[in-house]
Amino acid sequence: LQWSSPPEAIERFKSQEIWFPPPQFYEFCRLCNFSSLRELQQFSSARALEGCERWMPVMLSAADGSIQLLPGDELYPEDPDYTGEQKITMSTDKKVEDLMKEGGIFHRIIIKNINNLAVYVNIQAKYKHVNPLMMNCDNSDYNSRL
């Protein structure tokens, strides 16, 4: 075990010293909004009664990677498969870069490979939550549309 701040954990992930799955990467990016545990605790206490939203990432396979679509993203389905029973597969022949250039409303995690993730969010978080800081593990820049 090793204690790391969220930015330190992300840097260790980028350098491939450690690995964590996309949902944890997303949460580390969200934790980067807070400079101390006290600040996080104050936020958490103030926000606790606001409620929460059930999420199910929906995977979109692209020609050169994958995108985990999250609620609010323009490509997120209206009726996601919360149980996995429907085995819905979304795919496209387009490249991730093309999907990013064509899009405008993002709440997604780009997965180029196991150690190359990027979070893109430009929607308002629900229930007084905070959006993750947008982190990118490679040099791709899709910020021109954000």
KOLVO-798504 format. One record per atom (N, C-alpha, C): residue number from 1; chain; x negated, y negated, z negated. Coordinates in nm, 4 decimals, always signed. Each point is the difference from the previous one (the first is absolute). Example, Ala and Ser with C-alpha at 12.3 -4.5 7.8 and 13.67 -1.06 7.14 Angstrom:
2
   pos   unit          u          v          w
     1      A    -1.3190    +0.5690    -0.7800
     1      A    +0.0890    -0.1190    +0.0000
     1      A    -0.0900    -0.1200    +0.0000
     2      A    +0.0350    -0.1050    +0.0720
     2      A    -0.0820    -0.1190    -0.0060
     2      A    +0.0770    -0.1090    -0.0730
***
This chain:
146
   pos   unit          u          v          w
     1      A    -0.0831    +0.1186    +0.0000
     1      A    +0.0831    -0.1186    +0.0000
     1      A    -0.0871    -0.1243    +0.0000
     2      A    +0.0474    -0.1007    +0.0696
     2      A    -0.0708    -0.1277    +0.0004
     2      A    +0.1033    -0.1108    +0.0058
     3      A    -0.0136    -0.0968    -0.0883
     3      A    +0.0898    -0.1142    -0.0009
     3      A    -0.0478    -0.1000    +0.1044
     4      A    +0.0910    -0.0446    +0.0839
     4      A    -0.0321    -0.1010    +0.1003
     4      A    +0.1148    -0.0984    +0.0071
     5      A    -0.0320    -0.1233    +0.0285
     5      A    +0.1051    -0.0969    +0.0265
     5      A    +0.0596    +0.0350    +0.1365
     6      A    +0.1213    -0.0465    +0.0299
     6      A    +0.0564    +0.0292    +0.1326
     6      A    -0.0908    -0.0431    +0.1161
     7      A    -0.0571    -0.1219    -0.0016
     7      A    -0.0905    -0.0338    +0.1116
     7      A    -0.1223    +0.0924    +0.0084
     8      A    -0.0522    +0.0406    -0.1153
     8      A    -0.1140    +0.0923    -0.0001
     8      A    +0.0407    +0.1362    +0.0569
     9      A    +0.1177    +0.0475    -0.0371
     9      A    +0.0477    +0.1287    +0.0514
     9      A    +0.0164    -0.0060    +0.1516
    10      A    +0.0531    -0.1107    +0.0502
    10      A    +0.0168    -0.0150    +0.1450
    10      A    -0.1350    -0.0026    +0.0697
    11      A    -0.0966    -0.0694    -0.0572
    11      A    -0.1342    -0.0024    +0.0591
    11      A    -0.0627    +0.1390    +0.0001
    12      A    +0.0193    +0.0755    -0.1059
    12      A    -0.0528    +0.1362    -0.0065
    12      A    +0.0705    +0.0903    +0.1022
    13      A    +0.1288    -0.0260    +0.0213
    13      A    +0.0741    +0.0729    +0.1021
    13      A    -0.0548    -0.0333    +0.1381
    14      A    -0.0209    -0.1290    +0.0273
    14      A    -0.0530    -0.0430    +0.1301
    14      A    -0.1361    +0.0619    +0.0292
    15      A    -0.0829    +0.0115    -0.1043
    15      A    -0.1339    +0.0563    +0.0186
    15      A    +0.0009    +0.1530    -0.0066
    16      A    +0.1182    +0.0590    -0.0117
    16      A    +0.0208    +0.1445    -0.0018
    16      A    -0.0605    +0.0688    -0.1216
    17      A    -0.0173    -0.0759    -0.1088
    17      A    -0.0450    +0.0617    -0.1251
    17      A    +0.1138    +0.0760    -0.0668
    18      A    +0.1219    -0.0508    +0.0166
    18      A    +0.1180    +0.0650    -0.0553
    18      A    +0.1087    -0.0013    +0.1075
    19      A    +0.1048    +0.0780    -0.0242
    19      A    +0.1138    +0.0009    +0.0906
    19      A    +0.1275    +0.0013    -0.0814
    20      A    +0.0995    -0.0705    +0.0465
    20      A    +0.1347    +0.0116    -0.0547
    20      A    +0.0986    -0.0140    +0.1148
    21      A    +0.1178    +0.0612    -0.0141
    21      A    +0.0982    +0.0001    +0.1085
    21      A    +0.0609    -0.1379    +0.0222
    22      A    +0.0646    -0.0193    +0.1161
    22      A    +0.0547    -0.1318    +0.0347
    22      A    +0.0898    -0.0650    -0.1055
    23      A    +0.0899    +0.0743    -0.0687
    23      A    +0.0806    -0.0708    -0.1011
    23      A    -0.0839    -0.0615    -0.1117
    24      A    -0.1070    +0.0679    -0.0391
    24      A    -0.0866    -0.0547    -0.1038
    24      A    -0.0818    -0.1175    +0.0540
    25      A    -0.0423    +0.0084    +0.1257
    25      A    -0.0683    -0.1132    +0.0623
    25      A    +0.0906    -0.1228    -0.0033
    26      A    +0.1262    +0.0184    +0.0354
    26      A    +0.0995    -0.1077    -0.0022
    26      A    +0.0096    -0.0607    -0.1404
    27      A    +0.0095    +0.0861    -0.1010
    27      A    +0.0134    -0.0493    -0.1375
    27      A    -0.1269    -0.0699    -0.0475
    28      A    -0.1166    +0.0498    +0.0373
    28      A    -0.1233    -0.0709    -0.0346
    28      A    +0.0003    -0.1393    +0.0626
    29      A    +0.0475    -0.0100    +0.1238
    29      A    +0.0089    -0.1308    +0.0658
    29      A    +0.0988    -0.0905    -0.0721
    30      A    +0.1054    +0.0577    -0.0537
    30      A    +0.0964    -0.0795    -0.0762
    30      A    -0.0608    -0.0439    -0.1336
    31      A    -0.0750    +0.0873    -0.0626
    31      A    -0.0641    -0.0339    -0.1278
    31      A    -0.1048    -0.1097    +0.0154
    32      A    -0.0511    -0.0190    +0.1216
    32      A    -0.0989    -0.1059    +0.0238
    32      A    +0.0576    -0.1399    -0.0214
    33      A    +0.1310    -0.0125    -0.0143
    33      A    +0.0624    -0.1287    -0.0305
    33      A    -0.0270    -0.0459    -0.1431
    34      A    -0.0468    +0.0892    -0.0846
    34      A    -0.0166    -0.0300    -0.1414
    34      A    -0.1469    +0.0045    -0.0385
    35      A    -0.0436    -0.1045    -0.0692
    35      A    -0.1422    -0.0087    -0.0350
    35      A    -0.0322    +0.0671    -0.1329
    36      A    +0.1020    +0.0380    -0.0751
    36      A    -0.0254    +0.0648    -0.1286
    36      A    +0.1165    +0.0914    -0.0357
    37      A    -0.0256    +0.0917    -0.0931
    37      A    +0.1069    +0.0870    -0.0476
    37      A    +0.1074    -0.0806    -0.0710
    38      A    -0.0394    -0.1060    -0.0678
    38      A    +0.0967    -0.0857    -0.0682
    38      A    +0.0954    -0.0647    +0.1014
    39      A    -0.0547    -0.0491    +0.1092
    39      A    +0.0832    -0.0611    +0.1043
    39      A    +0.0958    +0.1031    +0.0600
    40      A    -0.0483    +0.1212    +0.0225
    40      A    +0.0842    +0.1075    +0.0511
    40      A    +0.1108    +0.0336    -0.0998
    41      A    -0.0336    +0.0075    -0.1277
    41      A    +0.0988    +0.0320    -0.1035
    41      A    +0.1054    -0.1090    -0.0088
    42      A    -0.0387    -0.1254    +0.0098
    42      A    +0.0958    -0.1104    -0.0041
    42      A    +0.0943    +0.0060    +0.1199
    43      A    -0.0549    +0.0255    +0.1170
    43      A    +0.0824    +0.0145    +0.1197
    43      A    +0.0972    +0.1161    -0.0158
    44      A    -0.0515    +0.1130    -0.0441
    44      A    +0.0806    +0.1202    -0.0149
    44      A    +0.1144    -0.0210    -0.0993
    45      A    -0.0280    -0.0635    -0.1112
    45      A    +0.1036    -0.0261    -0.1004
    45      A    +0.1068    -0.0943    +0.0534
    46      A    -0.0411    -0.1034    +0.0722
    46      A    +0.0948    -0.0979    +0.0532
    46      A    +0.0852    +0.0597    +0.1116
    47      A    -0.0524    +0.0944    +0.0730
    47      A    +0.0672    +0.0575    +0.1153
    47      A    +0.0783    +0.1267    -0.0332
    48      A    -0.0181    +0.0538    -0.1166
    48      A    +0.0506    +0.1333    -0.0349
    48      A    +0.1504    +0.0182    +0.0195
    49      A    +0.0790    -0.0990    -0.0259
    49      A    +0.1450    +0.0143    +0.0076
    49      A    +0.0570    -0.0290    +0.1385
    50      A    -0.0835    -0.0317    +0.0955
    50      A    +0.0457    -0.0376    +0.1340
    50      A    +0.0471    +0.1186    +0.0825
    51      A    -0.0477    +0.1182    -0.0299
    51      A    +0.0386    +0.1178    +0.0760
    51      A    -0.1118    +0.0465    +0.0906
    52      A    +0.0286    +0.1024    +0.0747
    52      A    -0.0994    +0.0549    +0.0916
    52      A    +0.0713    +0.0574    +0.1220
    53      A    -0.0777    +0.0339    +0.0982
    53      A    +0.0519    +0.0500    +0.1259
    53      A    -0.0597    +0.1373    +0.0272
    54      A    +0.0818    +0.0919    +0.0471
    54      A    -0.0513    +0.1321    +0.0361
    54      A    -0.0660    -0.0117    +0.1364
    55      A    -0.1204    +0.0504    +0.0088
    55      A    -0.0759    -0.0062    +0.1250
    55      A    -0.0300    +0.1394    +0.0504
    56      A    +0.0019    +0.0107    +0.1304
    56      A    -0.0507    +0.1201    +0.0646
    56      A    -0.0756    -0.0466    +0.1225
    57      A    -0.1318    +0.0109    -0.0024
    57      A    -0.0746    -0.0373    +0.1207
    57      A    +0.0436    +0.0881    +0.1165
    58      A    +0.0067    -0.0608    +0.1162
    58      A    +0.0331    +0.0728    +0.1218
    58      A    -0.1222    -0.0067    +0.0908
    59      A    -0.0489    +0.1160    +0.0391
    59      A    -0.1211    +0.0067    +0.0807
    59      A    +0.0331    -0.0192    +0.1481
    60      A    -0.0738    -0.0901    +0.0625
    60      A    +0.0080    -0.0216    +0.1444
    60      A    -0.1359    +0.0364    +0.0571
    61      A    -0.0048    +0.1029    +0.0843
    61      A    -0.1250    +0.0409    +0.0632
    61      A    -0.0196    -0.0820    +0.1271
    62      A    -0.1148    -0.0650    +0.0103
    62      A    -0.0351    -0.0799    +0.1169
    62      A    -0.1119    +0.0716    +0.0756
    63      A    -0.0374    -0.0543    +0.1141
    63      A    -0.1015    +0.0630    +0.0837
    63      A    -0.1366    +0.0092    -0.0688
    64      A    -0.0316    -0.0971    -0.0854
    64      A    -0.1329    -0.0035    -0.0616
    64      A    +0.0031    -0.0080    -0.1519
    65      A    +0.1094    +0.0398    -0.0612
    65      A    +0.0099    -0.0043    -0.1452
    65      A    +0.1443    +0.0171    -0.0422
    66      A    +0.0261    -0.0313    -0.1254
    66      A    +0.1347    +0.0119    -0.0541
    66      A    +0.0349    -0.1260    -0.0760
    67      A    +0.1296    -0.0208    -0.0166
    67      A    +0.0490    -0.1122    -0.0788
    67      A    +0.1023    +0.0541    -0.0979
    68      A    -0.0201    -0.0303    -0.1275
    68      A    +0.1032    +0.0290    -0.0981
    68      A    +0.0894    -0.1223    -0.0069
    69      A    +0.1232    +0.0148    +0.0451
    69      A    +0.0973    -0.1080    -0.0022
    69      A    +0.0689    -0.0006    -0.1352
    70      A    +0.0200    -0.1192    -0.0547
    70      A    +0.0633    -0.0159    -0.1304
    70      A    +0.1243    -0.0861    +0.0146
    71      A    +0.0922    +0.0061    -0.0960
    71      A    +0.1247    -0.0764    +0.0102
    71      A    -0.0243    -0.1478    +0.0305
    72      A    +0.0776    -0.0510    +0.0931
    72      A    -0.0129    -0.1392    +0.0414
    72      A    -0.0774    -0.0172    +0.1291
    73      A    -0.0810    +0.0976    +0.0361
    73      A    -0.0738    -0.0062    +0.1266
    73      A    +0.0998    +0.0115    +0.1149
    74      A    -0.0261    -0.0720    +0.1080
    74      A    +0.0932    +0.0006    +0.1127
    74      A    +0.0160    +0.1367    +0.0651
    75      A    -0.0947    +0.0900    -0.0175
    75      A    +0.0092    +0.1340    +0.0575
    75      A    +0.0543    +0.1038    -0.0982
    76      A    +0.0232    -0.0406    -0.1247
    76      A    +0.0491    +0.0937    -0.1013
    76      A    +0.1425    +0.0426    +0.0343
    77      A    +0.0283    +0.1313    -0.0013
    77      A    +0.1351    +0.0452    +0.0366
    77      A    +0.1059    -0.0437    -0.1022
    78      A    +0.1219    -0.0180    +0.0486
    78      A    +0.1097    -0.0398    -0.0885
    78      A    +0.0353    +0.1098    -0.0990
    79      A    -0.0173    +0.1259    +0.0394
    79      A    +0.0351    +0.1122    -0.0856
    79      A    -0.1194    +0.0944    -0.0113
    80      A    -0.0984    -0.0345    -0.0852
    80      A    -0.1189    +0.0852    -0.0097
    80      A    +0.0326    +0.1347    -0.0636
    81      A    -0.0820    +0.0976    +0.0286
    81      A    +0.0152    +0.1354    -0.0517
    81      A    -0.0655    +0.0077    -0.1374
    82      A    +0.0775    -0.0267    -0.1056
    82      A    -0.0545    -0.0026    -0.1363
    82      A    -0.0395    +0.1378    -0.0525
    83      A    +0.0566    +0.1064    +0.0549
    83      A    -0.0262    +0.1336    -0.0527
    83      A    -0.1003    +0.0801    +0.0831
    84      A    -0.0234    -0.0406    +0.1233
    84      A    -0.0892    +0.0748    +0.0875
    84      A    +0.0695    +0.1141    +0.0706
    85      A    +0.1286    +0.0170    -0.0231
    85      A    +0.0741    +0.1101    +0.0604
    85      A    +0.0246    -0.0197    +0.1487
    86      A    +0.0124    -0.1260    +0.0440
    86      A    +0.0297    -0.0261    +0.1404
    86      A    -0.1222    +0.0128    +0.0895
    87      A    -0.1181    -0.0061    -0.0587
    87      A    -0.1269    +0.0135    +0.0720
    87      A    -0.0062    -0.0937    +0.1212
    88      A    +0.0352    -0.1251    -0.0236
    88      A    -0.0024    -0.1014    +0.1054
    88      A    -0.1443    -0.0374    +0.0296
    89      A    -0.0357    +0.0026    +0.1271
    89      A    -0.1337    -0.0384    +0.0414
    89      A    +0.0116    -0.1204    +0.0927
    90      A    -0.0685    -0.1068    -0.0351
    90      A    -0.0045    -0.1174    +0.0860
    90      A    -0.1366    -0.0041    +0.0662
    91      A    -0.0019    -0.0228    +0.1310
    91      A    -0.1276    -0.0081    +0.0695
    91      A    +0.0126    -0.0941    +0.1189
    92      A    -0.1151    -0.0471    +0.0435
    92      A    -0.0070    -0.0874    +0.1155
    92      A    -0.1317    +0.0233    +0.0724
    93      A    -0.0021    -0.0313    +0.1290
    93      A    -0.1243    +0.0079    +0.0766
    93      A    -0.0807    -0.1288    -0.0124
    94      A    +0.0558    -0.1012    -0.0645
    94      A    -0.0689    -0.1277    -0.0150
    94      A    -0.1106    +0.0107    -0.1037
    95      A    -0.0973    -0.0881    +0.0129
    95      A    -0.1067    -0.0089    -0.0988
    95      A    +0.0458    -0.0868    -0.1168
    96      A    -0.0623    +0.0207    -0.1139
    96      A    +0.0334    -0.0768    -0.1195
    96      A    -0.0129    -0.1495    +0.0274
    97      A    -0.1069    -0.0406    +0.0658
    97      A    -0.0218    -0.1420    +0.0298
    97      A    +0.1162    -0.0584    +0.0808
    98      A    +0.0499    +0.0759    +0.0972
    98      A    +0.1125    -0.0476    +0.0812
    98      A    +0.1266    -0.0133    -0.0842
    99      A    +0.0243    +0.0963    -0.0887
    99      A    +0.1166    -0.0081    -0.0876
    99      A    -0.0082    -0.1214    -0.0924
   100      A    -0.1209    -0.0317    -0.0438
   100      A    -0.0176    -0.1159    -0.0875
   100      A    +0.0194    -0.1302    +0.0775
   101      A    -0.0491    -0.0058    +0.1213
   101      A    +0.0149    -0.1210    +0.0807
   101      A    +0.1449    -0.0240    +0.0395
   102      A    +0.0753    +0.1069    +0.0237
   102      A    +0.1397    -0.0108    +0.0413
   102      A    +0.0923    -0.0325    -0.1170
   103      A    -0.0418    +0.0351    -0.1202
   103      A    +0.0865    -0.0128    -0.1166
   103      A    -0.0063    -0.1364    -0.0646
   104      A    +0.0920    -0.0209    -0.0921
   104      A    +0.0035    -0.1261    -0.0706
   104      A    +0.0358    +0.0125    -0.1477
   105      A    +0.0725    +0.1058    -0.0362
   105      A    +0.0409    +0.0199    -0.1390
   105      A    -0.0671    +0.1268    -0.0499
   106      A    -0.1001    -0.0187    -0.0868
   106      A    -0.0834    +0.1124    -0.0413
   106      A    +0.0147    +0.0324    -0.1484
   107      A    +0.0082    +0.1283    -0.0263
   107      A    -0.0181    +0.0580    -0.1328
   107      A    -0.0492    +0.1412    +0.0265
   108      A    -0.1315    +0.0102    +0.0189
   108      A    -0.0557    +0.1255    +0.0495
   108      A    -0.1441    +0.0210    -0.0438
   109      A    -0.0376    +0.1259    +0.0054
   109      A    -0.1385    +0.0405    -0.0245
   109      A    -0.0500    +0.0631    +0.1295
   110      A    -0.1052    -0.0572    +0.0560
   110      A    -0.0616    +0.0535    +0.1212
   110      A    -0.1025    +0.1049    -0.0422
   111      A    +0.0057    +0.1160    +0.0621
   111      A    -0.0935    +0.1082    -0.0310
   111      A    -0.0754    +0.0355    +0.1271
   112      A    -0.1235    -0.0480    +0.0099
   112      A    -0.0841    +0.0353    +0.1158
   112      A    -0.0634    +0.1372    -0.0225
   113      A    -0.0452    +0.0239    -0.1226
   113      A    -0.0482    +0.1324    -0.0404
   113      A    +0.0047    +0.0041    -0.1525
   114      A    -0.0448    +0.1072    -0.0588
   114      A    +0.0158    +0.0229    -0.1434
   114      A    -0.0642    -0.1097    -0.0861
   115      A    -0.1046    -0.0641    +0.0490
   115      A    -0.0677    -0.1058    -0.0759
   115      A    +0.0159    -0.1374    +0.0631
   116      A    +0.0949    -0.0152    +0.0878
   116      A    +0.0171    -0.1281    +0.0678
   116      A    +0.1481    -0.0378    -0.0036
   117      A    +0.0385    -0.0744    -0.1035
   117      A    +0.1375    -0.0423    -0.0205
   117      A    +0.0073    -0.1513    +0.0016
   118      A    +0.1173    -0.0516    +0.0317
   118      A    +0.0245    -0.1446    -0.0069
   118      A    +0.1453    -0.0210    -0.0389
   119      A    +0.0234    -0.0959    -0.0873
   119      A    +0.1348    -0.0347    -0.0434
   119      A    +0.0375    -0.1325    +0.0642
   120      A    +0.1177    -0.0037    +0.0620
   120      A    +0.0519    -0.1221    +0.0616
   120      A    +0.1425    -0.0229    -0.0492
   121      A    +0.0211    -0.1136    -0.0649
   121      A    +0.1302    -0.0340    -0.0549
   121      A    +0.0258    -0.1478    +0.0242
   122      A    +0.1126    -0.0317    +0.0611
   122      A    +0.0384    -0.1401    +0.0119
   122      A    +0.1479    -0.0199    -0.0321
   123      A    +0.0544    +0.0896    -0.0821
   123      A    +0.1372    -0.0130    -0.0459
   123      A    -0.0012    -0.0410    -0.1465
   124      A    +0.1114    -0.0530    -0.0461
   124      A    +0.0135    -0.0355    -0.1415
   124      A    +0.0264    +0.1266    -0.0802
   125      A    -0.0774    +0.0209    -0.1054
   125      A    +0.0209    +0.1165    -0.0852
   125      A    +0.1320    -0.0149    -0.0753
   126      A    +0.0693    +0.1116    -0.0179
   126      A    +0.1269    -0.0012    -0.0727
   126      A    -0.0238    +0.0080    -0.1502
   127      A    +0.1020    -0.0382    -0.0742
   127      A    +0.0025    +0.0144    -0.1454
   127      A    -0.1155    -0.0719    -0.0700
   128      A    -0.0362    -0.1149    +0.0546
   128      A    -0.1075    -0.0843    -0.0556
   128      A    -0.1329    +0.0740    -0.0106
   129      A    -0.0204    +0.0941    +0.0886
   129      A    -0.1281    +0.0717    +0.0012
   129      A    -0.1027    -0.0826    +0.0764
   130      A    -0.1218    +0.0463    +0.0033
   130      A    -0.1047    -0.0670    +0.0762
   130      A    -0.0390    +0.0894    +0.1157
   131      A    -0.0311    -0.0624    +0.1113
   131      A    -0.0510    +0.0747    +0.1144
   131      A    -0.1462    +0.0335    -0.0228
   132      A    -0.0461    +0.1067    +0.0617
   132      A    -0.1434    +0.0293    -0.0079
   132      A    -0.0780    -0.1046    +0.0775
   133      A    -0.1225    -0.0233    -0.0431
   133      A    -0.0894    -0.0811    +0.0808
   133      A    -0.0332    +0.0834    +0.1223
   134      A    -0.0016    -0.0614    +0.1155
   134      A    -0.0253    +0.0761    +0.1226
   134      A    -0.1476    +0.0337    +0.0086
   135      A    -0.0286    +0.1269    -0.0054
   135      A    -0.1367    +0.0505    +0.0051
   135      A    -0.0170    +0.0820    +0.1262
   136      A    -0.1199    -0.0053    +0.0534
   136      A    -0.0314    +0.0711    +0.1224
   136      A    -0.1346    +0.0666    -0.0180
   137      A    -0.0081    +0.1290    +0.0291
   137      A    -0.1256    +0.0728    -0.0183
   137      A    -0.0891    -0.0009    +0.1229
   138      A    +0.0459    -0.0612    +0.1083
   138      A    -0.0872    -0.0131    +0.1167
   138      A    +0.0019    -0.1452    +0.0456
   139      A    -0.0432    -0.0253    +0.1186
   139      A    -0.0095    -0.1386    +0.0485
   139      A    +0.1177    -0.0424    +0.0862
   140      A    +0.1053    +0.0818    +0.0090
   140      A    +0.1169    -0.0382    +0.0791
   140      A    +0.0642    -0.1240    -0.0613
   141      A    +0.0493    -0.0879    +0.0844
   141      A    +0.0643    -0.1216    -0.0482
   141      A    +0.1348    -0.0160    +0.0672
   142      A    +0.1049    +0.0300    -0.0731
   142      A    +0.1346    -0.0157    +0.0517
   142      A    +0.0677    -0.1198    -0.0665
   143      A    -0.0782    -0.0832    -0.0693
   143      A    +0.0552    -0.1099    -0.0771
   143      A    +0.0577    -0.1114    +0.0850
   144      A    -0.0296    -0.0037    +0.1280
   144      A    +0.0474    -0.1100    +0.0830
   144      A    +0.1522    -0.0060    +0.0052
   145      A    +0.0670    +0.1117    -0.0253
   145      A    +0.1455    +0.0035    +0.0045
   145      A    +0.0611    -0.0147    -0.1395
   146      A    -0.0810    -0.0046    -0.1027
   146      A    +0.0533    -0.0013    -0.1369
   146      A    +0.0202    -0.1403    -0.0500
***
